[in-house]
């Protein structure tokens, strides 16, 4: 009877199950590190606005979409279908790609301003770069595990 309570890799969790199963356990670190990128970039002077505008777009978009995705999965709105498993894979793949491009842009702008920024702003920018790469890593791990789950669905 214990095997009946274990969730197979080919099914989608709902409720508190998203806090205990891979890849869904990565929702919280994605939200935390994405939110930190959002806060840190917003707390500094945005110069030049275009690349850092992309970083802000990515961090806000991925934070909101990941939160909505977590709520949909937590509420059981996915109905355990293969379409939702595929959508989970596609969304997290797109988010990983977006965050990688934003992290590279942010690192490049931080590198360019290393001599002109104050030490406090430079440290905030470095922290934002580190958190952007960590968010990228968590989204990338999530997409790999989502692809495995989608394949086993």
N, CA, C and O atoms as a GROMACS GRO file, in nm:
protein
  612
    1UNK      N    1   0.081  -0.118   0.000
    1UNK     CA    2   0.000   0.000   0.000
    1UNK      C    3   0.086   0.127   0.000
    1UNK      O    4   0.040   0.233  -0.042
    2UNK      N    5   0.210   0.116   0.047
    2UNK     CA    6   0.298   0.231   0.050
    2UNK      C    7   0.332   0.278  -0.090
    2UNK      O    8   0.354   0.397  -0.112
    3UNK      N    9   0.338   0.187  -0.185
    3UNK     CA   10   0.368   0.224  -0.323
    3UNK      C   11   0.257   0.307  -0.383
    3UNK      O   12   0.282   0.385  -0.476
    4UNK      N   13   0.136   0.293  -0.334
    4UNK     CA   14   0.024   0.370  -0.388
    4UNK      C   15   0.032   0.517  -0.348
    4UNK      O   16  -0.025   0.602  -0.416
    5UNK      N   17   0.100   0.548  -0.238
    5UNK     CA   18   0.110   0.687  -0.196
    5UNK      C   19   0.224   0.761  -0.262
    5UNK      O   20   0.223   0.884  -0.267
    6UNK      N   21   0.323   0.689  -0.314
    6UNK     CA   22   0.435   0.753  -0.381
    6UNK      C   23   0.389   0.802  -0.518
    6UNK      O   24   0.317   0.733  -0.589
    7UNK      N   25   0.432   0.923  -0.552
    7UNK     CA   26   0.390   0.980  -0.678
    7UNK      C   27   0.487   0.941  -0.788
    7UNK      O   28   0.607   0.966  -0.775
    8UNK      N   29   0.439   0.880  -0.897
    8UNK     CA   30   0.530   0.844  -1.005
    8UNK      C   31   0.583   0.968  -1.077
    8UNK      O   32   0.521   1.075  -1.074
    9UNK      N   33   0.699   0.951  -1.141
    9UNK     CA   34   0.764   1.063  -1.209
    9UNK      C   35   0.678   1.116  -1.323
    9UNK      O   36   0.693   1.233  -1.359
   10UNK      N   37   0.591   1.037  -1.380
   10UNK     CA   38   0.511   1.078  -1.494
   10UNK      C   39   0.383   1.149  -1.457
   10UNK      O   40   0.299   1.170  -1.545
   11UNK      N   41   0.362   1.187  -1.333
   11UNK     CA   42   0.240   1.259  -1.296
   11UNK      C   43   0.276   1.395  -1.238
   11UNK      O   44   0.387   1.418  -1.191
   12UNK      N   45   0.179   1.485  -1.244
   12UNK     CA   46   0.200   1.620  -1.196
   12UNK      C   47   0.145   1.634  -1.055
   12UNK      O   48   0.031   1.594  -1.030
   13UNK      N   49   0.221   1.692  -0.964
   13UNK     CA   50   0.173   1.706  -0.827
   13UNK      C   51   0.075   1.822  -0.814
   13UNK      O   52   0.068   1.909  -0.901
   14UNK      N   53   0.001   1.822  -0.707
   14UNK     CA   54  -0.085   1.935  -0.674
   14UNK      C   55  -0.085   1.951  -0.523
   14UNK      O   56  -0.042   1.862  -0.451
   15UNK      N   57  -0.134   2.064  -0.477
   15UNK     CA   58  -0.136   2.091  -0.334
   15UNK      C   59   0.004   2.103  -0.279
   15UNK      O   60   0.093   2.159  -0.343
   16UNK      N   61   0.024   2.050  -0.159
   16UNK     CA   62   0.157   2.056  -0.097
   16UNK      C   63   0.257   1.964  -0.163
   16UNK      O   64   0.376   1.968  -0.129
   17UNK      N   65   0.213   1.881  -0.256
   17UNK     CA   66   0.303   1.793  -0.329
   17UNK      C   67   0.406   1.869  -0.410
   17UNK      O   68   0.512   1.815  -0.442
   18UNK      N   69   0.377   1.995  -0.446
   18UNK     CA   70   0.475   2.072  -0.522
   18UNK      C   71   0.593   2.113  -0.436
   18UNK      O   72   0.696   2.156  -0.489
   19UNK      N   73   0.580   2.101  -0.306
   19UNK     CA   74   0.692   2.135  -0.216
   19UNK      C   75   0.781   2.015  -0.186
   19UNK      O   76   0.883   2.028  -0.119
   20UNK      N   77   0.743   1.899  -0.236
   20UNK     CA   78   0.817   1.778  -0.203
   20UNK      C   79   0.865   1.698  -0.323
   20UNK      O   80   0.938   1.600  -0.306
   21UNK      N   81   0.827   1.736  -0.444
   21UNK     CA   82   0.864   1.658  -0.561
   21UNK      C   83   0.956   1.736  -0.653
   21UNK      O   84   0.947   1.858  -0.664
   22UNK      N   85   1.045   1.663  -0.718
   22UNK     CA   86   1.130   1.725  -0.820
   22UNK      C   87   1.051   1.720  -0.950
   22UNK      O   88   0.988   1.618  -0.976
   23UNK      N   89   1.051   1.819  -1.028
   23UNK     CA   90   1.126   1.943  -1.027
   23UNK      C   91   1.055   2.058  -0.955
   23UNK      O   92   1.108   2.169  -0.949
   24UNK      N   93   0.937   2.032  -0.901
   24UNK     CA   94   0.855   2.141  -0.848
   24UNK      C   95   0.911   2.204  -0.722
   24UNK      O   96   0.871   2.314  -0.684
   25UNK      N   97   1.002   2.136  -0.657
   25UNK     CA   98   1.064   2.191  -0.536
   25UNK      C   99   1.149   2.314  -0.570
   25UNK      O  100   1.184   2.391  -0.480
   26UNK      N  101   1.182   2.333  -0.696
   26UNK     CA  102   1.264   2.446  -0.738
   26UNK      C  103   1.184   2.575  -0.756
   26UNK      O  104   1.244   2.679  -0.783
   27UNK      N  105   1.052   2.572  -0.743
   27UNK     CA  106   0.973   2.695  -0.754
   27UNK      C  107   1.018   2.799  -0.652
   27UNK      O  108   1.035   2.916  -0.686
   28UNK      N  109   1.036   2.758  -0.528
   28UNK     CA  110   1.072   2.854  -0.423
   28UNK      C  111   1.210   2.917  -0.445
   28UNK      O  112   1.220   3.039  -0.435
   29UNK      N  113   1.316   2.840  -0.474
   29UNK     CA  114   1.444   2.907  -0.501
   29UNK      C  115   1.439   2.997  -0.625
   29UNK      O  116   1.504   3.101  -0.628
   30UNK      N  117   1.362   2.958  -0.726
   30UNK     CA  118   1.347   3.044  -0.844
   30UNK      C  119   1.283   3.176  -0.805
   30UNK      O  120   1.325   3.282  -0.852
   31UNK      N  121   1.181   3.171  -0.721
   31UNK     CA  122   1.115   3.293  -0.677
   31UNK      C  123   1.207   3.378  -0.589
   31UNK      O  124   1.212   3.500  -0.605
   32UNK      N  125   1.279   3.315  -0.499
   32UNK     CA  126   1.366   3.390  -0.408
   32UNK      C  127   1.479   3.459  -0.485
   32UNK      O  128   1.498   3.579  -0.470
   33UNK      N  129   1.552   3.385  -0.566
   33UNK     CA  130   1.665   3.444  -0.637
   33UNK      C  131   1.620   3.539  -0.747
   33UNK      O  132   1.686   3.641  -0.771
   34UNK      N  133   1.510   3.508  -0.814
   34UNK     CA  134   1.456   3.601  -0.913
   34UNK      C  135   1.409   3.731  -0.848
   34UNK      O  136   1.431   3.839  -0.903
   35UNK      N  137   1.345   3.720  -0.732
   35UNK     CA  138   1.303   3.840  -0.659
   35UNK      C  139   1.422   3.922  -0.612
   35UNK      O  140   1.417   4.045  -0.613
   36UNK      N  141   1.529   3.855  -0.571
   36UNK     CA  142   1.649   3.928  -0.530
   36UNK      C  143   1.713   4.003  -0.647
   36UNK      O  144   1.760   4.116  -0.630
   37UNK      N  145   1.714   3.941  -0.764
   37UNK     CA  146   1.766   4.011  -0.883
   37UNK      C  147   1.681   4.134  -0.910
   37UNK      O  148   1.734   4.243  -0.933
   38UNK      N  149   1.552   4.118  -0.906
   38UNK     CA  150   1.459   4.228  -0.930
   38UNK      C  151   1.486   4.342  -0.831
   38UNK      O  152   1.497   4.457  -0.872
   39UNK      N  153   1.495   4.311  -0.703
   39UNK     CA  154   1.515   4.412  -0.600
   39UNK      C  155   1.651   4.481  -0.613
   39UNK      O  156   1.660   4.603  -0.604
   40UNK      N  157   1.755   4.402  -0.636
   40UNK     CA  158   1.890   4.460  -0.642
   40UNK      C  159   1.909   4.548  -0.765
   40UNK      O  160   1.971   4.654  -0.756
   41UNK      N  161   1.858   4.506  -0.879
   41UNK     CA  162   1.872   4.588  -1.000
   41UNK      C  163   1.786   4.714  -0.986
   41UNK      O  164   1.827   4.821  -1.030
   42UNK      N  165   1.670   4.701  -0.927
   42UNK     CA  166   1.583   4.818  -0.910
   42UNK      C  167   1.640   4.917  -0.809
   42UNK      O  168   1.604   5.035  -0.812
   43UNK      N  169   1.727   4.872  -0.720
   43UNK     CA  170   1.781   4.962  -0.617
   43UNK      C  171   1.901   5.043  -0.663
   43UNK      O  172   1.949   5.128  -0.588
   44UNK      N  173   1.950   5.018  -0.782
   44UNK     CA  174   2.065   5.092  -0.832
   44UNK      C  175   2.023   5.182  -0.947
   44UNK      O  176   1.912   5.172  -0.999
   45UNK      N  177   2.113   5.270  -0.985
   45UNK     CA  178   2.089   5.359  -1.098
   45UNK      C  179   2.093   5.277  -1.227
   45UNK      O  180   2.190   5.206  -1.252
   46UNK      N  181   1.990   5.288  -1.307
   46UNK     CA  182   1.981   5.210  -1.430
   46UNK      C  183   2.051   5.286  -1.541
   46UNK      O  184   1.995   5.378  -1.601
   47UNK      N  185   2.176   5.246  -1.567
   47UNK     CA  186   2.255   5.311  -1.671
   47UNK      C  187   2.343   5.207  -1.738
   47UNK      O  188   2.427   5.150  -1.667
   48UNK      N  189   2.334   5.179  -1.859
   48UNK     CA  190   2.239   5.225  -1.959
   48UNK      C  191   2.104   5.155  -1.942
   48UNK      O  192   2.098   5.040  -1.896
   49UNK      N  193   1.998   5.222  -1.978
   49UNK     CA  194   1.865   5.168  -1.949
   49UNK      C  195   1.827   5.046  -2.033
   49UNK      O  196   1.750   4.962  -1.986
   50UNK      N  197   1.878   5.033  -2.154
   50UNK     CA  198   1.833   4.924  -2.239
   50UNK      C  199   1.872   4.786  -2.187
   50UNK      O  200   1.782   4.704  -2.166
   51UNK      N  201   2.000   4.753  -2.164
   51UNK     CA  202   2.031   4.619  -2.113
   51UNK      C  203   1.973   4.593  -1.974
   51UNK      O  204   1.924   4.483  -1.947
   52UNK      N  205   1.976   4.692  -1.886
   52UNK     CA  206   1.920   4.670  -1.754
   52UNK      C  207   1.768   4.668  -1.758
   52UNK      O  208   1.705   4.610  -1.670
   53UNK      N  209   1.709   4.732  -1.858
   53UNK     CA  210   1.565   4.719  -1.879
   53UNK      C  211   1.528   4.576  -1.913
   53UNK      O  212   1.425   4.525  -1.869
   54UNK      N  213   1.612   4.510  -1.991
   54UNK     CA  214   1.590   4.369  -2.024
   54UNK      C  215   1.602   4.283  -1.898
   54UNK      O  216   1.523   4.191  -1.878
   55UNK      N  217   1.699   4.313  -1.814
   55UNK     CA  218   1.716   4.238  -1.689
   55UNK      C  219   1.592   4.256  -1.601
   55UNK      O  220   1.543   4.159  -1.543
   56UNK      N  221   1.543   4.379  -1.591
   56UNK     CA  222   1.423   4.404  -1.511
   56UNK      C  223   1.302   4.332  -1.571
   56UNK      O  224   1.223   4.273  -1.497
   57UNK      N  225   1.287   4.336  -1.703
   57UNK     CA  226   1.176   4.266  -1.766
   57UNK      C  227   1.182   4.117  -1.735
   57UNK      O  228   1.081   4.057  -1.696
   58UNK      N  229   1.298   4.057  -1.750
   58UNK     CA  230   1.314   3.913  -1.727
   58UNK      C  231   1.284   3.879  -1.582
   58UNK      O  232   1.211   3.784  -1.554
   59UNK      N  233   1.339   3.955  -1.489
   59UNK     CA  234   1.320   3.922  -1.348
   59UNK      C  235   1.174   3.940  -1.306
   59UNK      O  236   1.122   3.857  -1.231
   60UNK      N  237   1.108   4.046  -1.352
   60UNK     CA  238   0.967   4.067  -1.316
   60UNK      C  239   0.878   3.964  -1.385
   60UNK      O  240   0.791   3.904  -1.321
   61UNK      N  241   0.900   3.943  -1.516
   61UNK     CA  242   0.819   3.847  -1.591
   61UNK      C  243   0.831   3.706  -1.533
   61UNK      O  244   0.731   3.639  -1.510
   62UNK      N  245   0.954   3.663  -1.509
   62UNK     CA  246   0.973   3.526  -1.457
   62UNK      C  247   0.923   3.513  -1.314
   62UNK      O  248   0.873   3.407  -1.277
   63UNK      N  249   0.935   3.617  -1.233
   63UNK     CA  250   0.882   3.612  -1.097
   63UNK      C  251   0.730   3.594  -1.099
   63UNK      O  252   0.676   3.509  -1.029
   64UNK      N  253   0.663   3.676  -1.179
   64UNK     CA  254   0.516   3.670  -1.185
   64UNK      C  255   0.470   3.538  -1.245
   64UNK      O  256   0.379   3.473  -1.193
   65UNK      N  257   0.532   3.497  -1.356
   65UNK     CA  258   0.490   3.373  -1.421
   65UNK      C  259   0.520   3.250  -1.336
   65UNK      O  260   0.439   3.157  -1.332
   66UNK      N  261   0.633   3.248  -1.268
   66UNK     CA  262   0.665   3.135  -1.181
   66UNK      C  263   0.568   3.129  -1.064
   66UNK      O  264   0.526   3.021  -1.024
   67UNK      N  265   0.534   3.245  -1.009
   67UNK     CA  266   0.436   3.247  -0.900
   67UNK      C  267   0.300   3.196  -0.948
   67UNK      O  268   0.237   3.115  -0.881
   68UNK      N  269   0.256   3.242  -1.065
   68UNK     CA  270   0.128   3.194  -1.120
   68UNK      C  271   0.134   3.044  -1.150
   68UNK      O  272   0.038   2.972  -1.124
   69UNK      N  273   0.246   3.000  -1.205
   69UNK     CA  274   0.264   2.858  -1.237
   69UNK      C  275   0.257   2.774  -1.109
   69UNK      O  276   0.196   2.667  -1.108
   70UNK      N  277   0.320   2.823  -1.002
   70UNK     CA  278   0.317   2.753  -0.874
   70UNK      C  279   0.176   2.749  -0.818
   70UNK      O  280   0.135   2.647  -0.762
   71UNK      N  281   0.102   2.857  -0.831
   71UNK     CA  282  -0.037   2.861  -0.783
   71UNK      C  283  -0.125   2.765  -0.863
   71UNK      O  284  -0.207   2.693  -0.805
   72UNK      N  285  -0.108   2.762  -0.994
   72UNK     CA  286  -0.186   2.670  -1.078
   72UNK      C  287  -0.157   2.525  -1.040
   72UNK      O  288  -0.249   2.445  -1.027
   73UNK      N  289  -0.031   2.492  -1.023
   73UNK     CA  290   0.005   2.356  -0.985
   73UNK      C  291  -0.041   2.325  -0.843
   73UNK      O  292  -0.090   2.215  -0.816
   74UNK      N  293  -0.027   2.422  -0.753
   74UNK     CA  294  -0.068   2.400  -0.615
   74UNK      C  295  -0.218   2.382  -0.601
   74UNK      O  296  -0.264   2.304  -0.518
   75UNK      N  297  -0.295   2.454  -0.683
   75UNK     CA  298  -0.441   2.444  -0.677
   75UNK      C  299  -0.494   2.325  -0.755
   75UNK      O  300  -0.613   2.295  -0.747
   76UNK      N  301  -0.409   2.257  -0.829
   76UNK     CA  302  -0.453   2.140  -0.906
   76UNK      C  303  -0.522   2.177  -1.036
   76UNK      O  304  -0.598   2.097  -1.091
   77UNK      N  305  -0.497   2.297  -1.087
   77UNK     CA  306  -0.560   2.342  -1.211
   77UNK      C  307  -0.505   2.276  -1.335
   77UNK      O  308  -0.556   2.302  -1.445
   78UNK      N  309  -0.406   2.196  -1.323
   78UNK     CA  310  -0.343   2.134  -1.440
   78UNK      C  311  -0.412   2.006  -1.482
   78UNK      O  312  -0.391   1.959  -1.595
   79UNK      N  313  -0.494   1.947  -1.399
   79UNK     CA  314  -0.570   1.825  -1.428
   79UNK      C  315  -0.483   1.708  -1.469
   79UNK      O  316  -0.530   1.614  -1.535
   80UNK      N  317  -0.355   1.712  -1.431
   80UNK     CA  318  -0.262   1.601  -1.453
   80UNK      C  319  -0.258   1.556  -1.600
   80UNK      O  320  -0.264   1.436  -1.628
   81UNK      N  321  -0.247   1.651  -1.692
   81UNK     CA  322  -0.244   1.616  -1.834
   81UNK      C  323  -0.104   1.634  -1.891
   81UNK      O  324  -0.022   1.708  -1.837
   82UNK      N  325  -0.080   1.564  -2.000
   82UNK     CA  326   0.051   1.571  -2.066
   82UNK      C  327   0.076   1.710  -2.124
   82UNK      O  328   0.191   1.752  -2.136
   83UNK      N  329  -0.030   1.781  -2.160
   83UNK     CA  330  -0.014   1.917  -2.212
   83UNK      C  331   0.047   2.011  -2.109
   83UNK      O  332   0.128   2.097  -2.143
   84UNK      N  333   0.007   1.994  -1.982
   84UNK     CA  334   0.064   2.077  -1.877
   84UNK      C  335   0.209   2.039  -1.850
   84UNK      O  336   0.291   2.126  -1.818
   85UNK      N  337   0.242   1.913  -1.862
   85UNK     CA  338   0.382   1.871  -1.845
   85UNK      C  339   0.468   1.932  -1.955
   85UNK      O  340   0.580   1.976  -1.929
   86UNK      N  341   0.417   1.935  -2.077
   86UNK     CA  342   0.490   1.996  -2.188
   86UNK      C  343   0.501   2.147  -2.169
   86UNK      O  344   0.606   2.205  -2.194
   87UNK      N  345   0.393   2.210  -2.124
   87UNK     CA  346   0.396   2.355  -2.100
   87UNK      C  347   0.494   2.390  -1.989
   87UNK      O  348   0.561   2.493  -1.996
   88UNK      N  349   0.503   2.306  -1.887
   88UNK     CA  350   0.598   2.327  -1.779
   88UNK      C  351   0.740   2.323  -1.834
   88UNK      O  352   0.823   2.407  -1.798
   89UNK      N  353   0.769   2.228  -1.918
   89UNK     CA  354   0.900   2.216  -1.981
   89UNK      C  355   0.931   2.339  -2.068
   89UNK      O  356   1.040   2.395  -2.060
   90UNK      N  357   0.835   2.380  -2.149
   90UNK     CA  358   0.857   2.494  -2.240
   90UNK      C  359   0.877   2.623  -2.161
   90UNK      O  360   0.968   2.701  -2.190
   91UNK      N  361   0.792   2.646  -2.061
   91UNK     CA  362   0.806   2.770  -1.984
   91UNK      C  363   0.940   2.777  -1.913
   91UNK      O  364   1.008   2.880  -1.918
   92UNK      N  365   0.980   2.670  -1.847
   92UNK     CA  366   1.106   2.675  -1.773
   92UNK      C  367   1.227   2.680  -1.866
   92UNK      O  368   1.330   2.736  -1.830
   93UNK      N  369   1.216   2.622  -1.984
   93UNK     CA  370   1.322   2.637  -2.083
   93UNK      C  371   1.336   2.780  -2.130
   93UNK      O  372   1.447   2.832  -2.142
   94UNK      N  373   1.222   2.845  -2.156
   94UNK     CA  374   1.223   2.985  -2.195
   94UNK      C  375   1.276   3.073  -2.082
   94UNK      O  376   1.355   3.164  -2.107
   95UNK      N  377   1.235   3.045  -1.960
   95UNK     CA  378   1.282   3.123  -1.845
   95UNK      C  379   1.432   3.105  -1.825
   95UNK      O  380   1.502   3.202  -1.794
   96UNK      N  381   1.484   2.984  -1.842
   96UNK     CA  382   1.628   2.960  -1.828
   96UNK      C  383   1.705   3.038  -1.934
   96UNK      O  384   1.808   3.099  -1.905
   97UNK      N  385   1.655   3.037  -2.057
   97UNK     CA  386   1.719   3.112  -2.166
   97UNK      C  387   1.715   3.262  -2.138
   97UNK      O  388   1.815   3.331  -2.154
   98UNK      N  389   1.599   3.313  -2.096
   98UNK     CA  390   1.586   3.455  -2.064
   98UNK      C  391   1.681   3.494  -1.951
   98UNK      O  392   1.751   3.596  -1.961
   99UNK      N  393   1.684   3.415  -1.845
   99UNK     CA  394   1.770   3.449  -1.732
   99UNK      C  395   1.918   3.441  -1.769
   99UNK      O  396   1.997   3.521  -1.720
  100UNK      N  397   1.955   3.348  -1.854
  100UNK     CA  398   2.095   3.342  -1.897
  100UNK      C  399   2.132   3.467  -1.974
  100UNK      O  400   2.239   3.525  -1.951
  101UNK      N  401   2.046   3.510  -2.066
  101UNK     CA  402   2.076   3.632  -2.142
  101UNK      C  403   2.077   3.755  -2.051
  101UNK      O  404   2.160   3.844  -2.069
  102UNK      N  405   1.987   3.760  -1.954
  102UNK     CA  406   1.985   3.873  -1.861
  102UNK      C  407   2.107   3.873  -1.771
  102UNK      O  408   2.162   3.979  -1.742
  103UNK      N  409   2.150   3.757  -1.726
  103UNK     CA  410   2.267   3.748  -1.639
  103UNK      C  411   2.394   3.789  -1.713
  103UNK      O  412   2.480   3.856  -1.656
  104UNK      N  413   2.405   3.750  -1.839
  104UNK     CA  414   2.522   3.789  -1.917
  104UNK      C  415   2.521   3.941  -1.939
  104UNK      O  416   2.625   4.005  -1.924
  105UNK      N  417   2.405   3.998  -1.974
  105UNK     CA  418   2.395   4.144  -1.989
  105UNK      C  419   2.431   4.216  -1.860
  105UNK      O  420   2.506   4.314  -1.862
  106UNK      N  421   2.378   4.168  -1.750
  106UNK     CA  422   2.404   4.230  -1.620
  106UNK      C  423   2.552   4.221  -1.583
  106UNK      O  424   2.609   4.317  -1.530
  107UNK      N  425   2.614   4.108  -1.608
  107UNK     CA  426   2.757   4.091  -1.578
  107UNK      C  427   2.842   4.184  -1.666
  107UNK      O  428   2.939   4.243  -1.618
  108UNK      N  429   2.804   4.197  -1.791
  108UNK     CA  430   2.879   4.285  -1.881
  108UNK      C  431   2.867   4.431  -1.839
  108UNK      O  432   2.968   4.502  -1.836
  109UNK      N  433   2.748   4.476  -1.807
  109UNK     CA  434   2.729   4.615  -1.763
  109UNK      C  435   2.801   4.640  -1.630
  109UNK      O  436   2.860   4.746  -1.610
  110UNK      N  437   2.797   4.542  -1.541
  110UNK     CA  438   2.869   4.556  -1.414
  110UNK      C  439   3.020   4.566  -1.438
  110UNK      O  440   3.088   4.646  -1.375
  111UNK      N  441   3.069   4.485  -1.529
  111UNK     CA  442   3.212   4.490  -1.564
  111UNK      C  443   3.249   4.626  -1.622
  111UNK      O  444   3.355   4.680  -1.590
  112UNK      N  445   3.164   4.681  -1.708
  112UNK     CA  446   3.193   4.811  -1.769
  112UNK      C  447   3.195   4.924  -1.666
  112UNK      O  448   3.269   5.021  -1.683
  113UNK      N  449   3.115   4.912  -1.562
  113UNK     CA  450   3.104   5.020  -1.463
  113UNK      C  451   3.186   4.994  -1.337
  113UNK      O  452   3.162   5.058  -1.234
  114UNK      N  453   3.281   4.903  -1.343
  114UNK     CA  454   3.358   4.871  -1.222
  114UNK      C  455   3.441   4.988  -1.172
  114UNK      O  456   3.466   4.999  -1.052
  115UNK      N  457   3.484   5.076  -1.261
  115UNK     CA  458   3.568   5.188  -1.221
  115UNK      C  459   3.488   5.315  -1.194
  115UNK      O  460   3.537   5.406  -1.127
  116UNK      N  461   3.365   5.323  -1.245
  116UNK     CA  462   3.287   5.446  -1.231
  116UNK      C  463   3.183   5.438  -1.120
  116UNK      O  464   3.138   5.542  -1.071
  117UNK      N  465   3.144   5.320  -1.080
  117UNK     CA  466   3.041   5.306  -0.977
  117UNK      C  467   3.104   5.316  -0.838
  117UNK      O  468   3.222   5.286  -0.818
  118UNK      N  469   3.023   5.360  -0.743
  118UNK     CA  470   3.070   5.361  -0.604
  118UNK      C  471   3.082   5.216  -0.557
  118UNK      O  472   3.025   5.125  -0.617
  119UNK      N  473   3.155   5.197  -0.450
  119UNK     CA  474   3.177   5.061  -0.399
  119UNK      C  475   3.045   4.996  -0.358
  119UNK      O  476   3.026   4.876  -0.380
  120UNK      N  477   2.956   5.072  -0.298
  120UNK     CA  478   2.827   5.019  -0.255
  120UNK      C  479   2.745   4.973  -0.376
  120UNK      O  480   2.691   4.862  -0.375
  121UNK      N  481   2.736   5.056  -0.478
  121UNK     CA  482   2.661   5.020  -0.600
  121UNK      C  483   2.727   4.901  -0.669
  121UNK      O  484   2.658   4.812  -0.718
  122UNK      N  485   2.859   4.899  -0.674
  122UNK     CA  486   2.930   4.788  -0.738
  122UNK      C  487   2.902   4.657  -0.666
  122UNK      O  488   2.882   4.554  -0.731
  123UNK      N  489   2.900   4.659  -0.533
  123UNK     CA  490   2.869   4.537  -0.457
  123UNK      C  491   2.726   4.492  -0.481
  123UNK      O  492   2.700   4.372  -0.490
  124UNK      N  493   2.634   4.585  -0.490
  124UNK     CA  494   2.494   4.549  -0.519
  124UNK      C  495   2.484   4.487  -0.657
  124UNK      O  496   2.413   4.388  -0.677
  125UNK      N  497   2.556   4.546  -0.754
  125UNK     CA  498   2.555   4.490  -0.890
  125UNK      C  499   2.616   4.350  -0.895
  125UNK      O  500   2.566   4.262  -0.965
  126UNK      N  501   2.724   4.329  -0.821
  126UNK     CA  502   2.787   4.196  -0.816
  126UNK      C  503   2.690   4.095  -0.755
  126UNK      O  504   2.676   3.983  -0.805
  127UNK      N  505   2.622   4.134  -0.648
  127UNK     CA  506   2.523   4.045  -0.586
  127UNK      C  507   2.412   4.013  -0.684
  127UNK      O  508   2.366   3.899  -0.690
  128UNK      N  509   2.367   4.112  -0.760
  128UNK     CA  510   2.262   4.088  -0.859
  128UNK      C  511   2.309   3.989  -0.966
  128UNK      O  512   2.232   3.903  -1.010
  129UNK      N  513   2.434   4.002  -1.008
  129UNK     CA  514   2.490   3.910  -1.108
  129UNK      C  515   2.493   3.767  -1.052
  129UNK      O  516   2.453   3.673  -1.120
  130UNK      N  517   2.540   3.752  -0.930
  130UNK     CA  518   2.547   3.618  -0.869
  130UNK      C  519   2.408   3.558  -0.857
  130UNK      O  520   2.388   3.441  -0.890
  131UNK      N  521   2.312   3.636  -0.810
  131UNK     CA  522   2.175   3.585  -0.795
  131UNK      C  523   2.111   3.556  -0.930
  131UNK      O  524   2.030   3.463  -0.941
  132UNK      N  525   2.145   3.633  -1.033
  132UNK     CA  526   2.091   3.606  -1.167
  132UNK      C  527   2.143   3.472  -1.220
  132UNK      O  528   2.068   3.396  -1.281
  133UNK      N  529   2.272   3.445  -1.196
  133UNK     CA  530   2.326   3.316  -1.239
  133UNK      C  531   2.270   3.200  -1.156
  133UNK      O  532   2.249   3.091  -1.209
  134UNK      N  533   2.244   3.223  -1.028
  134UNK     CA  534   2.181   3.118  -0.947
  134UNK      C  535   2.038   3.092  -0.993
  134UNK      O  536   1.995   2.977  -0.998
  135UNK      N  537   1.964   3.198  -1.025
  135UNK     CA  538   1.829   3.179  -1.078
  135UNK      C  539   1.835   3.103  -1.210
  135UNK      O  540   1.752   3.016  -1.235
  136UNK      N  541   1.932   3.135  -1.294
  136UNK     CA  542   1.950   3.062  -1.420
  136UNK      C  543   1.975   2.914  -1.393
  136UNK      O  544   1.918   2.828  -1.460
  137UNK      N  545   2.059   2.886  -1.296
  137UNK     CA  546   2.090   2.747  -1.261
  137UNK      C  547   1.964   2.673  -1.215
  137UNK      O  548   1.940   2.561  -1.258
  138UNK      N  549   1.885   2.735  -1.127
  138UNK     CA  550   1.764   2.669  -1.079
  138UNK      C  551   1.663   2.647  -1.190
  138UNK      O  552   1.600   2.542  -1.196
  139UNK      N  553   1.646   2.745  -1.279
  139UNK     CA  554   1.556   2.726  -1.393
  139UNK      C  555   1.608   2.616  -1.486
  139UNK      O  556   1.530   2.538  -1.540
  140UNK      N  557   1.739   2.610  -1.504
  140UNK     CA  558   1.797   2.507  -1.590
  140UNK      C  559   1.777   2.367  -1.531
  140UNK      O  560   1.741   2.274  -1.603
  141UNK      N  561   1.800   2.353  -1.402
  141UNK     CA  562   1.775   2.223  -1.337
  141UNK      C  563   1.627   2.188  -1.348
  141UNK      O  564   1.592   2.072  -1.373
  142UNK      N  565   1.541   2.287  -1.328
  142UNK     CA  566   1.396   2.263  -1.338
  142UNK      C  567   1.358   2.216  -1.478
  142UNK      O  568   1.277   2.124  -1.493
  143UNK      N  569   1.416   2.277  -1.581
  143UNK     CA  570   1.381   2.238  -1.717
  143UNK      C  571   1.430   2.097  -1.748
  143UNK      O  572   1.362   2.023  -1.820
  144UNK      N  573   1.545   2.058  -1.697
  144UNK     CA  574   1.594   1.922  -1.720
  144UNK      C  575   1.501   1.820  -1.653
  144UNK      O  576   1.461   1.722  -1.716
  145UNK      N  577   1.466   1.845  -1.528
  145UNK     CA  578   1.376   1.753  -1.458
  145UNK      C  579   1.235   1.755  -1.517
  145UNK      O  580   1.167   1.653  -1.518
  146UNK      N  581   1.191   1.871  -1.567
  146UNK     CA  582   1.060   1.878  -1.633
  146UNK      C  583   1.059   1.800  -1.764
  146UNK      O  584   0.958   1.738  -1.799
  147UNK      N  585   1.171   1.802  -1.836
  147UNK     CA  586   1.178   1.724  -1.959
  147UNK      C  587   1.173   1.575  -1.932
  147UNK      O  588   1.112   1.499  -2.007
  148UNK      N  589   1.238   1.534  -1.824
  148UNK     CA  590   1.233   1.392  -1.786
  148UNK      C  591   1.090   1.352  -1.748
  148UNK      O  592   1.041   1.246  -1.787
  149UNK      N  593   1.023   1.439  -1.671
  149UNK     CA  594   0.884   1.410  -1.630
  149UNK      C  595   0.793   1.408  -1.752
  149UNK      O  596   0.706   1.321  -1.762
  150UNK      N  597   0.811   1.502  -1.845
  150UNK     CA  598   0.728   1.507  -1.964
  150UNK      C  599   0.750   1.382  -2.049
  150UNK      O  600   0.655   1.328  -2.104
  151UNK      N  601   0.875   1.338  -2.060
  151UNK     CA  602   0.906   1.218  -2.139
  151UNK      C  603   0.844   1.093  -2.077
  151UNK      O  604   0.803   1.002  -2.149
  152UNK      N  605   0.837   1.088  -1.943
  152UNK     CA  606   0.781   0.973  -1.875
  152UNK      C  607   0.629   0.981  -1.859
  152UNK      O  608   0.568   0.889  -1.805
  153UNK      N  609   0.568   1.088  -1.905
  153UNK     CA  610   0.424   1.106  -1.886
  153UNK      C  611   0.346   1.009  -1.968
  153UNK      O  612   0.223   1.009  -1.964
   0.00000   0.00000   0.00000
